[in-house]
Amino acid sequence: MKAVALCSAAGSLLLAALAAAPAGGAPGRSGAAELRGTFVAALRARAAGIHYGACDPADVPAIPHSPAGLRCGTVSVPLDYARPDGRRIRLTVSRTPATGKDGERAVPRQGALVYDPGGPGASGMYFALAGTLPAWKRIAAAYDLVGYAPRGVGRSAPLSCEDPERFGRTPTQAPSHPSESYKRRRVAEAKAYARGCARRSGGGLRFYNSLDNARDLDVLRAALGEDRLTFMGASYGTYYGSLYAAMFPSHVRRMVLDAPVDPDPRAIWYRSNLVQSAAFERRWADLRDWIARHDDVYRLGDTRQKVQASYDRAEARLAREPAGGQTGPGELRHAFLSAAYYDDYWPSRAAALSAYLHGDPRPLTELDPPGRTSAAAAENSRAVYTAVECNDAPWPANWAVWDRDNTRLARVAPFETWDNAWLNLPCAYWPAPRQRPLDVRTAPGALPPVLILAAERDAAAPYQGALEMNRRLAGSLLVTERGAGTHGIGGGPNGCVNGYLERYLLQGRGPARNASCAPRAEPEPGPGRKPAAG
């Protein structure tokens, strides 16, 4: 998964509004010692509970009319589940109690709904505010809304791999077909980054992984006083949600997996990133087609090819002279990559590119302004992303393999291939032990029906992953938003999708069989809204 856009549709909309034993798996890391450690940690968490207090604005942003009862606390978990009496770390948790009212109608409480937005490296602390959004009000009436920051994220035993002052310096280049000298420089940077993760994180680095994230989820369940977990995960959150389902099936009450990643062990994570890069090329084509259909607004060309030529012209100009001294080709690529995640961003990106090519660089420079606070958060997010993906599975250790595979792919999918490779290349030189991914499968009847939500043209979590998740979780039900590509569709603008989500969470009813919804309306052309930070 990519670290550039970490929030699901629900998270994106919310932030905008704010402006039971393991089944197979990794030798020694999903074994009896870790299972016993999880059991011990869950018992302790159940006894201790969570002591709540006021939320730190660094964890949950202050908004007008914050929901009543919003509180934050921490949950203690073992760093190493094989040694539950050893070092412990604290995970930050946010919670808003169920409102108990749907309009004038009293609604019985159904427990806590725990949410994770994905990443790896994203915090779900803001989810406690989701009940302020219309799409979540009925769910917030019945459920306590619980968000948390997974291990390594934010103030949950934060990870860091380099000085934030050095991270994210702009402007940057983003060659689609890099030279040999550029490749050598990026290989050296990847090696240095991997060494920095080990130096700044010490011997605990290996414990930032998906299996331990799933174990943490069970300890959080116990700390919340829940016998069984109601969970919604988006993007990467679907992966460790599926691990949880395979490891603790009797602990699951209801589970929603939104924008699921491919859980096939062979895909984790090297192959899945290659598949993702190919999918981003298709989504980039969708965006260019939309811009071309609105050439009367954006004046960037009336065909996909002409829009590409306009983009290439801007990229070349920025390489010679970055806009505002800070926005170069890399920043342009990053801005349009986020639009490949969320089509809500299409108008603002197209408008900024048009303005730049017609003499006004300001909208482009304002899309993602740099800042010390955001740099620190971004560095933390990148560190967690890297640690989890590198720890989770074997990666090719030979640069020649990366060079071969990405050179071939970039010939047909140049938009994101090499940027994705550079993001993940530290895994080739990772200093911590690797795991073998768990073979996620559940037997018929072992798990309550899981609801899977997926957009057919999602690039960050390609649709084949949803089909594979549906096959592996026996009895699961897949709802597809046809022809749509936004990454994470639950709680978004599609009423059909939200109807399935509400019926499942509120009544425990899924569709009788896999179902589909018509796509949401395309964005209206215009300046668009400024994207939310996060």
C-alpha positions as CSV (number, residue, x, y, z in Angstrom):
1,M,0.0,0.0,0.0
2,K,1.0,3.6,-0.6
3,A,1.7,6.0,2.3
4,V,0.8,9.1,0.3
5,A,-3.0,9.0,1.0
6,L,-3.8,7.2,4.1
7,C,-7.4,8.0,4.9
8,S,-10.5,6.2,3.6
9,A,-13.4,8.1,2.1
10,A,-14.9,8.4,5.6
11,G,-11.7,9.9,6.9
12,S,-11.2,12.2,4.0
13,L,-14.8,13.6,4.3
14,L,-14.4,13.9,8.0
15,L,-11.1,15.8,7.8
16,A,-12.5,18.0,5.2
17,A,-15.5,18.8,7.4
18,L,-13.1,19.7,10.2
19,A,-11.1,22.4,8.2
20,A,-9.3,-18.8,18.6
21,A,-5.7,-19.8,17.4
22,P,-3.6,-18.7,14.5
23,A,-4.3,-20.5,11.2
24,G,-0.9,-21.2,9.7
25,G,1.6,-18.4,9.3
26,A,4.9,-17.1,10.4
27,P,7.2,-19.5,12.2
28,G,7.9,-18.2,15.7
29,R,5.9,-15.0,15.4
30,S,2.3,-16.3,15.2
31,G,2.9,-19.3,17.5
32,A,1.9,-20.5,20.9
33,A,4.0,-18.0,22.8
34,E,2.5,-15.0,21.1
35,L,-1.0,-16.5,21.5
36,R,-0.5,-16.9,25.2
37,G,0.9,-13.4,25.4
38,T,-2.1,-12.0,23.7
39,F,-4.4,-13.9,26.1
40,V,-2.5,-12.5,29.1
41,A,-2.4,-9.0,27.8
42,A,-6.2,-9.1,27.0
43,L,-7.0,-10.3,30.5
44,R,-5.0,-7.5,32.0
45,A,-6.6,-4.9,29.7
46,R,-10.0,-6.2,30.6
47,A,-9.3,-5.7,34.3
48,A,-7.6,-2.3,33.8
49,G,-10.1,-0.8,31.3
50,I,-9.3,2.6,29.8
51,H,-9.0,5.7,32.0
52,Y,-10.4,8.6,29.9
53,G,-9.7,12.2,30.0
54,A,-9.7,15.3,27.7
55,C,-8.3,14.7,24.2
56,D,-5.0,16.3,23.2
57,P,-5.6,18.5,20.1
58,A,-2.5,16.8,18.6
59,D,-4.5,13.5,18.7
60,V,-8.0,14.7,17.9
61,P,-8.5,18.1,16.3
62,A,-10.8,20.5,18.0
63,I,-13.9,21.3,16.0
64,P,-17.0,23.4,16.6
65,H,-19.7,21.4,18.3
66,S,-17.5,18.5,19.2
67,P,-19.7,15.5,20.1
68,A,-20.7,15.2,23.7
69,G,-18.7,12.8,25.8
70,L,-15.6,12.8,23.5
71,R,-12.7,11.4,25.6
72,C,-9.3,10.0,25.0
73,G,-7.1,7.5,26.9
74,T,-4.4,4.9,26.4
75,V,-4.2,1.1,26.4
76,S,-1.0,-0.8,27.4
77,V,0.2,-3.6,25.2
78,P,3.3,-5.7,25.1
79,L,6.0,-4.7,22.7
80,D,6.7,-8.4,22.2
81,Y,3.7,-10.7,22.7
82,A,6.0,-13.6,23.3
83,R,7.1,-11.7,26.5
84,P,4.0,-10.2,27.9
85,D,5.8,-9.3,31.2
86,G,8.5,-7.4,29.3
87,R,8.5,-3.9,27.8
88,R,5.1,-2.4,27.3
89,I,4.0,0.4,25.0
90,R,0.9,2.6,25.2
91,L,-1.6,3.1,22.3
92,T,-3.7,6.3,22.3
93,V,-7.5,5.7,22.0
94,S,-10.4,8.1,21.4
95,R,-14.1,7.4,22.1
96,T,-17.4,9.1,21.8
97,P,-20.3,7.3,23.4
98,A,-23.4,6.3,21.4
99,T,-25.9,9.1,21.2
100,G,-28.8,6.7,21.7
101,K,-31.1,8.7,19.4
102,D,-31.9,8.5,15.8
103,G,-33.9,11.7,15.4
104,E,-36.6,11.4,18.0
105,R,-36.4,7.7,18.2
106,A,-34.4,6.0,21.1
107,V,-31.8,3.5,19.9
108,P,-30.3,0.7,22.0
109,R,-26.6,0.7,22.3
110,Q,-24.8,-2.1,20.4
111,G,-21.3,-1.6,21.8
112,A,-18.1,-0.1,20.5
113,L,-17.3,0.3,16.8
114,V,-13.5,0.4,16.3
115,Y,-12.2,1.9,13.1
116,D,-8.8,1.9,11.4
117,P,-8.2,4.0,8.3
118,G,-5.2,2.1,6.9
119,G,-1.7,3.1,5.9
120,P,0.3,1.5,7.4
121,G,1.1,4.7,9.3
122,A,-2.3,6.4,9.6
123,S,-4.0,7.3,12.9
124,G,-7.7,6.7,13.4
125,M,-8.0,9.0,16.4
126,Y,-10.3,11.4,14.5
127,F,-13.0,8.6,14.0
128,A,-14.5,9.5,17.4
129,L,-15.7,12.7,15.6
130,A,-17.4,10.8,12.7
131,G,-20.9,11.1,14.3
132,T,-20.9,14.8,13.3
133,L,-21.2,13.7,9.7
134,P,-24.7,13.0,8.3
135,A,-23.7,9.6,6.8
136,W,-22.6,8.4,10.3
137,K,-25.3,9.7,12.5
138,R,-27.5,6.5,12.6
139,I,-24.4,4.4,13.3
140,A,-23.3,6.8,16.0
141,A,-26.7,6.5,17.6
142,A,-26.1,2.8,18.3
143,Y,-22.3,2.5,18.7
144,D,-19.6,4.2,20.7
145,L,-17.2,5.4,18.0
146,V,-13.7,4.4,18.8
147,G,-10.5,5.4,17.0
148,Y,-6.9,4.7,17.9
149,A,-3.4,5.2,16.7
150,P,-1.7,1.8,16.0
151,R,1.7,1.1,17.4
152,G,4.3,3.5,16.1
153,V,1.8,6.1,15.0
154,G,1.5,9.5,16.5
155,R,2.0,9.2,20.3
156,S,1.6,5.4,20.3
157,A,5.3,4.6,20.9
158,P,6.2,6.6,17.8
159,L,8.6,5.4,15.2
160,S,11.1,7.6,13.4
161,C,13.7,6.8,10.8
162,E,15.2,10.2,10.1
163,D,15.3,13.7,11.5
164,P,11.9,15.4,10.5
165,E,13.9,18.5,9.7
166,R,15.5,16.6,6.9
167,F,12.4,14.7,5.8
168,G,10.3,15.9,2.9
169,R,12.6,18.6,1.6
170,T,11.3,20.2,-1.5
171,P,11.4,20.6,-4.5
172,T,12.0,17.1,-5.7
173,Q,12.3,15.3,-9.1
174,A,10.1,12.4,-10.2
175,P,11.5,11.0,-13.4
176,S,9.3,8.3,-15.0
177,H,12.3,6.7,-16.7
178,P,15.2,7.5,-14.3
179,S,18.8,7.6,-15.4
180,E,21.4,5.2,-14.0
181,S,23.0,7.9,-12.0
182,Y,19.6,8.8,-10.5
183,K,19.0,5.2,-9.6
184,R,22.3,4.9,-7.9
185,R,21.5,8.0,-5.8
186,R,18.1,6.5,-4.8
187,V,19.6,3.2,-3.9
188,A,22.1,4.9,-1.6
189,E,19.2,6.9,0.0
190,A,17.2,3.7,0.6
191,K,20.1,2.0,2.3
192,A,20.6,5.1,4.5
193,Y,16.9,5.2,5.4
194,A,16.9,1.5,6.4
195,R,20.0,2.1,8.6
196,G,18.3,5.2,10.1
197,C,15.2,3.1,11.1
198,A,17.4,0.6,12.9
199,R,19.5,3.4,14.6
200,R,16.6,5.4,15.8
201,S,14.3,2.5,16.8
202,G,16.7,0.0,18.3
203,G,15.9,-3.6,18.9
204,G,12.2,-3.1,19.0
205,L,11.9,-2.4,15.2
206,R,10.9,-5.9,14.4
207,F,7.7,-5.7,16.5
208,Y,6.1,-3.1,14.3
209,N,4.2,-5.5,12.0
210,S,0.7,-6.5,11.0
211,L,0.5,-9.6,13.2
212,D,1.2,-7.5,16.3
213,N,-1.3,-4.9,15.0
214,A,-3.9,-7.7,15.0
215,R,-2.9,-8.7,18.5
216,D,-3.2,-5.1,19.7
217,L,-6.7,-5.1,18.3
218,D,-7.7,-7.9,20.5
219,V,-6.2,-6.2,23.6
220,L,-8.1,-3.1,22.7
221,R,-11.3,-5.1,22.4
222,A,-10.8,-6.4,25.9
223,A,-9.9,-2.9,27.3
224,L,-13.2,-1.6,25.8
225,G,-15.1,-4.3,27.8
226,E,-16.3,-6.0,24.6
227,D,-16.6,-9.8,24.5
228,R,-16.6,-9.7,20.7
229,L,-15.2,-7.0,18.4
230,T,-17.1,-4.8,15.9
231,F,-14.5,-3.5,13.6
232,M,-14.3,-1.4,10.4
233,G,-11.0,-1.3,8.6
234,A,-10.1,0.6,5.4
235,S,-7.2,0.0,3.0
236,Y,-4.3,-1.5,5.0
237,G,-6.7,-1.8,7.9
238,T,-8.5,-4.5,5.9
239,Y,-5.3,-6.6,5.9
240,Y,-4.8,-6.8,9.6
241,G,-8.5,-6.9,10.1
242,S,-8.4,-10.1,8.0
243,L,-5.5,-11.4,10.1
244,Y,-7.6,-10.8,13.2
245,A,-10.5,-12.7,11.7
246,A,-8.2,-15.6,10.9
247,M,-6.4,-15.5,14.3
248,F,-9.4,-14.8,16.6
249,P,-12.6,-15.8,14.6
250,S,-14.6,-16.4,17.8
251,H,-13.8,-12.8,18.9
252,V,-15.5,-11.2,15.9
253,R,-19.0,-9.8,16.2
254,R,-19.2,-7.8,13.0
255,M,-16.5,-6.7,10.6
256,V,-16.5,-4.3,7.6
257,L,-13.5,-4.4,5.3
258,D,-13.5,-1.3,3.0
259,A,-11.1,-1.1,0.0
260,P,-9.5,-4.4,0.8
261,V,-6.0,-5.3,-0.1
262,D,-5.1,-8.7,-1.6
263,P,-4.4,-11.0,1.4
264,D,-2.7,-13.7,-0.7
265,P,0.7,-14.3,1.1
266,R,2.4,-14.2,-2.3
267,A,1.2,-10.6,-2.8
268,I,2.5,-9.3,0.5
269,W,4.0,-6.8,-0.2
270,Y,6.4,-6.7,-3.2
271,R,4.0,-8.0,-5.8
272,S,1.0,-6.0,-4.5
273,N,3.0,-2.8,-5.0
274,L,3.7,-3.7,-8.6
275,V,0.0,-4.5,-9.2
276,Q,-0.9,-1.2,-7.5
277,S,1.4,0.8,-9.8
278,A,-0.3,-0.7,-12.9
279,A,-3.7,0.2,-11.4
280,F,-2.6,3.8,-10.8
281,E,-1.9,4.1,-14.6
282,R,-5.5,3.1,-15.3
283,R,-6.8,5.6,-12.8
284,W,-4.6,8.4,-14.1
285,A,-6.1,7.7,-17.5
286,D,-9.6,8.0,-15.9
287,L,-8.6,11.4,-14.5
288,R,-7.2,12.6,-17.8
289,D,-10.4,11.6,-19.6
290,W,-12.4,13.6,-17.2
291,I,-10.2,16.7,-17.6
292,A,-10.5,16.3,-21.4
293,R,-14.3,16.2,-21.2
294,H,-14.2,19.5,-19.4
295,D,-11.7,21.3,-21.7
296,D,-14.0,24.3,-21.8
297,V,-13.2,24.8,-18.1
298,Y,-9.6,23.7,-17.8
299,R,-8.1,24.4,-21.3
300,L,-5.7,21.4,-20.9
301,G,-6.7,19.5,-24.0
302,D,-9.8,17.7,-25.3
303,T,-8.2,14.2,-25.4
304,R,-6.4,12.1,-22.9
305,Q,-3.2,12.5,-24.9
306,K,-3.4,16.3,-25.0
307,V,-4.0,16.4,-21.2
308,Q,-0.9,14.2,-20.8
309,A,1.1,16.7,-23.0
310,S,-0.1,19.6,-20.8
311,Y,1.0,17.7,-17.7
312,D,4.4,16.9,-19.3
313,R,4.8,20.5,-20.2
314,A,4.2,21.6,-16.6
315,E,6.5,18.9,-15.3
316,A,9.4,20.1,-17.5
317,R,8.8,23.7,-16.6
318,L,8.9,22.9,-12.9
319,A,12.1,20.9,-13.3
320,R,13.7,24.0,-14.7
321,E,12.2,26.4,-12.2
322,P,10.1,25.1,-9.2
323,A,7.0,27.1,-8.5
324,G,7.5,29.3,-5.5
325,G,10.9,27.7,-5.1
326,Q,9.2,24.7,-3.4
327,T,6.9,22.9,-6.0
328,G,8.8,20.7,-8.4
329,P,8.0,17.6,-10.5
330,G,7.8,15.5,-7.4
331,E,5.3,17.7,-5.7
332,L,3.2,17.9,-8.9
333,R,3.2,14.1,-9.1
334,H,2.2,13.8,-5.4
335,A,-0.7,16.2,-5.9
336,F,-2.1,14.2,-8.8
337,L,-1.4,10.8,-7.1
338,S,-3.8,11.9,-4.3
339,A,-6.4,12.6,-7.0
340,A,-5.9,9.0,-8.2
341,Y,-7.0,8.0,-4.7
342,Y,-10.0,10.4,-4.4
343,D,-12.0,11.8,-7.2
344,D,-13.1,14.6,-4.9
345,Y,-9.7,16.1,-5.6
346,W,-10.0,16.1,-9.4
347,P,-11.3,19.6,-9.8
348,S,-8.7,21.2,-7.5
349,R,-5.8,19.4,-9.2
350,A,-7.1,20.2,-12.7
351,A,-7.7,23.8,-11.8
352,A,-4.2,24.2,-10.3
353,L,-2.5,22.7,-13.3
354,S,-4.5,24.9,-15.6
355,A,-3.8,28.0,-13.6
356,Y,0.0,27.2,-13.6
357,L,0.2,26.7,-17.3
358,H,-1.8,29.9,-17.9
359,G,0.5,32.0,-15.7
360,D,-0.7,31.7,-12.1
361,P,1.4,29.3,-10.0
362,R,-0.3,30.1,-6.7
363,P,-3.1,27.4,-6.7
364,L,-0.4,24.7,-7.4
365,T,1.9,25.8,-4.6
366,E,-1.0,25.9,-2.2
367,L,-2.1,22.3,-2.8
368,D,0.3,20.9,-0.3
369,P,2.2,23.6,1.5
370,P,5.2,22.5,3.5
371,G,5.4,22.9,7.3
372,R,7.3,21.7,10.2
373,T,4.4,20.0,11.9
374,S,3.2,18.3,8.8
375,A,6.8,17.2,8.0
376,A,7.1,15.6,11.5
377,A,3.8,13.8,11.0
378,A,4.7,12.7,7.5
379,E,8.1,11.4,8.7
380,N,6.4,9.3,11.4
381,S,3.8,8.0,9.0
382,R,6.5,7.0,6.5
383,A,8.6,5.3,9.2
384,V,5.6,3.2,10.3
385,Y,4.7,2.4,6.7
386,T,8.2,1.2,6.0
387,A,8.7,-0.8,9.2
388,V,5.4,-2.7,8.8
389,E,5.7,-3.5,5.1
390,C,9.4,-4.5,5.4
391,N,8.8,-6.6,8.6
392,D,5.8,-8.4,7.2
393,A,7.3,-10.4,4.5
394,P,10.4,-11.3,2.4
395,W,11.4,-8.7,-0.2
396,P,13.9,-9.1,-3.0
397,A,17.4,-8.2,-1.6
398,N,19.0,-7.9,-5.1
399,W,18.7,-4.4,-6.6
400,A,18.8,-6.0,-10.1
401,V,15.4,-7.6,-9.5
402,W,13.8,-4.3,-8.6
403,D,15.5,-2.6,-11.5
404,R,14.3,-5.3,-13.9
405,D,10.7,-5.4,-12.7
406,N,10.1,-1.7,-12.4
407,T,11.9,-0.8,-15.7
408,R,9.6,-3.3,-17.5
409,L,6.5,-2.0,-15.7
410,A,7.3,1.7,-16.3
411,R,7.2,1.1,-20.0
412,V,3.5,0.6,-19.8
413,A,2.7,2.3,-16.5
414,P,5.1,5.3,-16.1
415,F,2.9,7.5,-13.8
416,E,3.6,5.9,-10.4
417,T,5.9,2.9,-10.9
418,W,9.3,4.4,-10.0
419,D,7.9,6.6,-7.2
420,N,6.3,3.5,-5.7
421,A,9.6,1.6,-6.0
422,W,11.6,4.3,-4.3
423,L,9.1,4.4,-1.4
424,N,9.5,0.7,-0.8
425,L,13.2,0.2,-1.7
426,P,14.5,0.4,2.0
427,C,12.9,-3.1,2.3
428,A,15.6,-4.5,0.1
429,Y,18.2,-3.5,2.8
430,W,16.1,-4.0,5.9
431,P,18.1,-4.8,9.0
432,A,15.3,-6.5,11.0
433,P,14.1,-10.2,10.6
434,R,11.4,-10.8,8.1
435,Q,8.2,-12.8,8.6
436,R,6.3,-15.2,6.4
437,P,2.8,-13.7,5.9
438,L,-0.1,-15.6,7.5
439,D,-2.2,-17.5,5.0
440,V,-5.5,-15.8,5.7
441,R,-8.4,-18.3,5.4
442,T,-11.5,-19.1,7.5
443,A,-13.6,-22.2,7.5
444,P,-17.3,-22.0,6.8
445,G,-19.2,-21.1,9.9
446,A,-16.0,-20.2,11.9
447,L,-16.6,-16.5,11.4
448,P,-19.7,-14.3,11.3
449,P,-20.3,-13.0,7.8
450,V,-17.9,-10.2,7.0
451,L,-19.0,-7.2,4.8
452,I,-16.5,-6.2,2.1
453,L,-16.9,-2.9,0.3
454,A,-14.9,-2.1,-2.9
455,A,-14.8,0.3,-5.8
456,E,-14.2,-1.4,-9.1
457,R,-11.5,1.0,-10.3
458,D,-9.8,1.6,-7.0
459,A,-6.0,2.0,-7.8
460,A,-4.6,2.0,-4.3
461,A,-6.4,-1.3,-3.5
462,P,-7.0,-2.9,-6.9
463,Y,-10.3,-4.8,-7.2
464,Q,-8.7,-8.2,-7.5
465,G,-7.8,-7.9,-3.8
466,A,-11.5,-7.6,-2.9
467,L,-12.3,-10.7,-4.9
468,E,-9.4,-12.6,-3.2
469,M,-10.6,-11.4,0.2
470,N,-14.1,-12.6,-0.6
471,R,-12.8,-16.0,-1.5
472,R,-10.7,-16.4,1.6
473,L,-13.2,-15.3,4.2
474,A,-15.9,-18.0,4.0
475,G,-19.4,-16.5,4.1
476,S,-18.2,-13.0,3.4
477,L,-20.3,-10.7,1.3
478,L,-18.9,-8.2,-1.3
479,V,-20.6,-5.0,-2.3
480,T,-19.0,-3.4,-5.4
481,E,-19.4,0.2,-6.5
482,R,-19.3,-0.3,-10.2
483,G,-17.1,2.0,-12.4
484,A,-16.0,4.0,-9.4
485,G,-12.4,4.5,-8.2
486,T,-12.4,6.3,-4.9
487,H,-10.3,4.5,-2.3
488,G,-12.7,3.7,0.5
489,I,-16.4,4.0,-0.1
490,G,-18.2,3.4,3.2
491,G,-19.6,6.6,4.7
492,G,-19.1,8.4,1.4
493,P,-21.7,10.0,-1.0
494,N,-23.1,6.7,-2.4
495,G,-26.4,6.1,-0.7
496,C,-26.6,2.5,-2.0
497,V,-23.3,1.6,-0.4
498,N,-24.2,3.4,2.8
499,G,-27.5,1.5,2.9
500,Y,-25.6,-1.8,2.9
501,L,-23.2,-0.6,5.6
502,E,-26.0,0.6,7.9
503,R,-28.1,-2.5,7.5
504,Y,-25.1,-4.6,8.3
505,L,-23.8,-2.7,11.3
506,L,-27.3,-1.8,12.8
507,Q,-29.2,-5.0,12.0
508,G,-26.5,-7.6,11.3
509,R,-28.0,-8.1,7.8
510,G,-25.9,-8.3,4.6
511,P,-27.1,-8.8,1.1
512,A,-28.3,-12.3,0.3
513,R,-25.4,-12.6,-2.1
514,N,-22.6,-10.4,-3.5
515,A,-24.2,-7.1,-4.7
516,S,-23.3,-4.0,-6.6
517,C,-24.2,-0.3,-6.6
518,A,-24.2,2.2,-9.4
519,P,-21.3,4.6,-9.3
520,R,-21.4,7.9,-7.5
521,A,-21.8,11.0,-9.7
522,E,-18.6,12.3,-11.3
523,P,-17.1,15.5,-9.7
524,E,-18.4,18.8,-11.1
525,P,-15.7,20.8,-12.8
526,G,-14.6,24.0,-11.1
527,P,-11.9,25.0,-8.7
528,G,-12.7,22.2,-6.3
529,R,-12.2,22.1,-2.6
530,K,-8.8,22.3,-1.0
531,P,-7.9,18.8,0.2
532,A,-7.8,18.0,3.9
533,A,-4.6,17.7,5.7
534,G,-3.8,14.1,6.9
